[in-house]
Amino acid sequence: MQEPSRPTGMHNALAYVGIDGRLLLRRLDDAEPVVVAADRFYQFPAFSPNGRYLAAIGGGRADGGLFVFALDGSESLPPLLESRGGLPFYFYWAPDSFHLTYLAGLPPRQELGLRLVSLRGEETARLLAHGRPCFWQWSPSGAHILLRQGFAGDREGQLAFIDPFATEDLRVERDLEAPGLFQSPGISPNGRHWAYARINMGGTPEIVIDGLHMEEAVCVPHHGVAALAWSPTRDQLAWIAPAAPARASYGPLRVMGLDGQPRELTRAMVLAFFWSPDGDRIAYFTLATAREDFLRLPGVRPVSDPGGRQTEPQAPATRDGAPIFLNLWIADVSSGKTRLAYTFRPTDVFIGRVLPFFDQYAHSHPIWSPDSRHLILNELIGRKAAERGSRPRASLTLISADPRQPPRNLGPGLMPAWCRI
C-alpha cells in the first residue's frame, strides 16, 4: 500500500475505510489505495463537492469527531468536531465545499441536533434544529436547506425552508406544512420545485410536488411511508411506497413529472433506489432471499391508521444466523426496461444504516460514479467459509452499467463513496 501521498486528480476516485479503520482513497486506474489517515478508526468518508477535501467521522480510544483532509496536501485543517461524547453519526457537505451539516445526539434529551460547521473548525458550529427524526437537503445554490423534522402528527414537527446562515429568529424562510409519512424531502436540480408528503384534510397520505410559478401543487396518494428522490437532471420525481397500508417504505418504484402522471417502473418490493448522475437510470435493490426476510428488514409492521406516528427503522435481526441477500437491478427510466445486475450479501452497515435511510445518504454518499458508468457495492464475501464458522470479509465490488462488463472486485473495504467530479 502506498505512503500518504495525494493523487492530483479525483475523477473516478473512491474513498472508503480499510478493514483496520484507516481512511483510504483509490482511483479506478490505481493498483493500490492511498492512505489518507491512519490515526483513528474512520467511518463514512465523503468528498466535498469540488473534490478538494475528504471528510470522515473518526473515533479514537478516548474520543472522536468529524475530520477533514485537504487532498492536495496544501493545508492542515482543524477538527470540525472533537469530543468524548455526542459524536456525529451522519454528515452532509454543503454545495460550497466550505460548510458541512451533521447530526449528533443532543443530551440530556433523546433528540438529534442538526448543526452547521465550516472548515475553520469547531468554534464555528451552530445548532440549526433539534428533533427526531431529522432529514434535509441543501438547495443547489447552497443558500437554503429544506428541512423536515419530527414525526407525522407531532405538534413540533416541521417542514420548512431555512437559511442556515441566518440568526435563529430569522432562520425559517418559508414554512410549508406539517410533515406527513415520508423521510427526506427533495429539491429539483434547478431549485424551482420541491417534493414531500403530507396528510391531507381528508386524512389521506399524499406525495406533493410544489414550486415556484406553479398554480397548483401536484398531489398523488400513497400508502405507508414514502421515500422519494428527484432526478439529478430533470423535473422528474421517483419514489417507493408500499402497495398496501404498512409502516414501511418498501414497495413498487414509480416516477412522475410535473404533469402528475405516475409511471410504475417495477411492481417488485423495492427496498432502496439511487438515481444515476445523468438521470437516465435508477439502481434499485430487492430481496434475493425468501420472502419472510421482509419481516426482518428495518421498520416493517402493519399499520391501520395512515395518520399515525412514524417509528424509526431498526437494524434487522437474522433468524438462526441466516444471511440476507439482495438483488441489484438497473432500470432505464425512459424505456422502463430493467435488468438484474448483481446478487450479493450486503454488509450490516448497508442493511442497518444506508438502506433504511437511503434517500438521505443519496445526498451525501453516492454509490454511482460521476460519469454514470459504475456503481460501488459493499458486500460480504466468503459464504462457504462463513458456513464453517469463519467470518466473511467486507469487500468492495464495482458493477458496470454496461451489462457486457463483469463485476470487478476491488479488495477489502468498508463504507465506499464516490467523488462527484
N, C-alpha and C positions, 0 to 999 in steps of 0.2 A: 504494500500500500504506500502511496506517495506521501512525502512530507507535506506539512501545511503550506503549500503554495497555492495561489489562486488562479483559476483559469481566467483568460482575458475575455472570453465571450460566454454568455449564459444561454444562447439559443439551444433548445433541446436539452437543457440541464435539469437534473433531478436532485432534490435534496431529500435526505432520509436519515434514519437513525440506525447505526450499526447494532448488532446483537449485544455488544458490550456497552451501548449507550452513547458512543461517540457520534458527533454531528458530522455527516458526510455529504459530499457533493459529487455528482458524476454527470458528464455529458454522454450521449449515446455512443459517440465515437471514441470515448476513453476506455482504455483497457482496465484501469483501476480507479476507484474513487479517490477523491482528495479529502483529507481530514481538515475540517473547518475548526472544530473544537473537541477536546478530549478530557476536559477537566470536570465534567459533570455527566449525569445521565440525562440526555436530552429527549424531548418529545415534540411531536407535531411541528416540524420546521415548515416555514413558508417564506417564499421570496417576496420582496417588495415589488409593486407593480412595474417599476423601472428596472428591475433586475440587479440593482446595485447592492442590496442588502439582503441578509438572511436572518430571520428571527426564529427563535425556538424557546419553548419552555424548558428550563433546566433545573435539576434537583441535585443537591449535594448531600453529605451526611447529616448536616445540621440545618441547612436552609436551602432555598431555591429561588427562582424568579423567572423573569422574562428577559432574554438577552438578544442583542442584535450585533451582527458582524458585517463589516464592510468587505465585500468580496474581492475588491481590488487591493485590499490591504492599506489603503491610503489614510485611514483614520481609525482611531480606537474609540469605541462608543461606550458610554457608561451603561450599567444595567438599567433597564426600564422599570424593573421592579425586583427587589431583593428582600426577602422576608423569611421568618421562621414559621409563619402561618398565613392563611388567606391567600395561598398561591393561585395564580391563574390556571385555568384548565382549558381555556379556548381564547384565541386572539384572531384579529382580522385587520389587515392593513388598510389604511385609507388610500384613496387614489393618488394622493400627493406624495406617497412614499416617504413621508416625514412623520406622520402620525399613525398610531395603532389604537384600536379599541380592544379591550379584553374583559373577560368575565372571571370573577373570583367570588368566593364566599364572603358574605358580609356579616361578621359576628356582631352581637350575640344572637341576632335573629336568623332564622333559617331562610335567608334571602340570598339573591345573587346581586352583585354590584357590577354595573357596566361602567367602565372607566375609559377615558381618553388619555393618552400619553404621547409625548413627542420624543424624537431621538435625542433631545437634550438631557433626558434622564428622568428618574423617578419623581423629582420635585415638581415636574410639570403635570403630573397626573391629576385628573379631576373626575369626580363622580358625575356621570350623566344621568343615570337612572338606577333604580333598585326594584327588585320584584322577582317573582318566579312563576313561570319561565320567562326567558328574555331572548328575543330574536330580533335581528336588524339587518338592513342592507344600506350601504353607502350609495348616495346618488352618483351618477357618472362624473359630475363636476367635483365631487368631494366637499361640497358646501353644505350638504344636508344628510341626515340619516332618517330612514323610515323605520320607526321603532315599534315593536309590538311587545308588550309585557303584561303579565298577569293571565289568569285563566279566564275562559269564557264565563260570563256571569259574575265575575268579581267586580265589586264596586271600584276597586283601584286598578282594574285592567285598563290599558291604554293602547291606542293605535294612533300614531301621530308622526308628522314630520318634525324633526327637531334640528336646531342649529347647534352642533356640538361645541362651537367656539364662542357661543354667547354666554352671558351670565345666566344664572339659574332662573331669574324672574323673566327673562326674555327668550328662554331656550325653546319652548314649544312654539313652532311657527304655524302649524295647521293641525288641529285635532280632526281626525277622520270620524270614527265612531267606535263603539265598543267592539273589541275583537271577538270574532267568532271561533269556530272549531277549526283552527289551522295552526301552522307553525311559523315559518319565516315569511314575511311579506316580500313582495317583489317590485322592482322598478325596471321599466323598459330601458333598453340600451341608449335611447335618445333622451331619457329622463322625463318624457312628457306624459307617461302613463304609469299607473301602479296597480297592483293586484293584492287582494287579501280575501278573507272570508268573514262573513258576519252571520248573525241570526236575524232574519227579517221580522217585521211586525207580526207576521203570522206564525212565527216560531220555527220557520224552515231555515236550515243552514244553507247558505249560498256563497259561491265564489263571485267576487266583484272585480271588474276592471273599470277603473275611473281614470280621469286625467284632465289635462289642460285642453280647453276648447271642445270637450265632449258635452253635448247637450244632455245626454242621459247615460248613466252608468250601464254597463253590460253585466247582467246577473244570471248565474246558472246554478240551480240547486245541486247539492251534493249530500252524500251520506258520510257518517263518521267524521274523521279528522282529515282535512285536505292538506296535501303537501304540494307546493307549486313553485314554478321557476320560469322566468322569462327566457326566450331565445336571446342569445348574445348579439344577434344581428338584425332581428325583425320584431315587429309588433305581434308577437305570437307567444301565447302562454301555454305551458304544459303543466299538467297536474295528475296526481293519483289520489284516489279516494275509494273506500270500499263500495262494492256493488250493492250491499245491503247495510242497514244500521250496525255499526260496530265501533268500539272505542279504539280505533287504529286508523292509519292512513294507507295501509296496503290495499291495492286494488287495481282496476284497469287504468291504463295510461291514455290520457286524452290531450289533444292540442286544440287551441282555439285562437282566432284572430279577433280583431276589434269588431267584426260582424256578429259576434256572439253565437256562432255556429260550431259547436264542439265536434270534433272528429276523433274517433277511437283508433289508436294505433295498435293496441292489443287488449284483449279481454282477460289476459292472464293476471294473476295476483302479483303485481309489481311491488317490490319492496323499496326500491330507490331508483332514481334516474339522474343522468347528468347530460346536459347539452354539450355537443362539440362546439369549440370556439367559433367555427364558421356557420353554426346554426343549421347545418344540413342533416345532422344525425343526432340521435339520442341513444346513449348507452343505458340499459336498464338491467336490473337484477331480479331474478325469481328464484324460488326454491328448486333445488335439483333433487332433494331427498323426499321422503314420504310426506304426505300432506299433513299428518299430525304434527310435523315440525312447526307448522304455522302457529300452533298454540304455545310454542316455546320462544317465539320471537317477541321483541320488546313491545309492551303496551297493548297486547291483544286481549280483549274480552268483550262480550256483547254489551250493548247499551240500548236502553229503551227510551231514554229521554234525550233527544238531539240537542236540547238546550242546556244539558247538564255540564258539570265541571269537567275539564280535561284532567287526565292523570299523566304524570311524566313517565316516559318509557323507561323500563328497567332492562338491564342486560339479561339475555336469555340463559336459562339453565339447560343443561343437556341431560337427557334421560339415559341412565346406565353408561354415561361416558360416550354415547354415540355422537359423532361429529355432524355438524350441519354443512351441507354443500350447496353452493349457489351456482346458477347459470347466469352468465353474462350474455346479453343479447344486444345487437346493434340494429336500430331501426332507421330507415331512410324516411325522413319526415315528409318529403314531397310525395314519394310513391306509396308510402305506407308499408313497404316491404321490410320484413325483419329476418334476421338470421341469428342462429346460435353461434356465438364466437368462442366461448370457453366455459368449462365447468371446473370449479375449484373449491377448495376448503378455505374459507376466509379466516383471518386472524380474529382473536377475541376482541381486539380494539376495533376492527371494522364492524363486527356484529353489534357490539355494545355501545360504541360511540358514534361512528360515522354513519352507519346505516339508519338508525332511528332519527338522526338529525342531519340527514344528507343535504337538505335544502339550505341549511346554514353553512355546512362545510363546503358546499359547492362555490360559495362566495370567496372562500379563503384558501382552500387546499385542493386545487384542481387535479383530477385524475386524467384528463385529456391533455395531450401535448398541445402547444400553442398553434401548431400547423394542422391540427385535427387528424393527424395520421396515426397516432398511437394512444393507447390507454395504459396506465400503470396499475397493476393489482398487487395487493399484499396477501399472500396465501401461505398456508402451512403445507409443507411437503414432507414426504417420508411416511405415507399412510401405512405401509406394511410394517415399518419399524414401530409406528405408534401402536399397532395391534399387538406387538410383542412387549409393549410396556415402555418403549423408548419415546422420548418427547419429540414431536415433529418440529421442524425448523421453519421459522418465518423467512420467507423469500420474496423477492421482487420479480414479477413476471410482466413482460412487455407484450401487449396484444396489439396487433396491427388492425387498422380499419379496413385494410385490403385482405379479403378472405384467402387470397393466394399465398399470403405470408404466414408462416407458422409462428406460434408463440415463442418468445425468447426469454430464457431465464437469465436474470442479471445478478444472481447470487443472493446471499443472505442480507436481510434488512427489514426495517420497520417504518411505518408511517410515511410513505413517499408522497411528494408533492412536486409538481412541475413549476418551472419558471414560466411566466406568461409571455415572455418576449421571444 
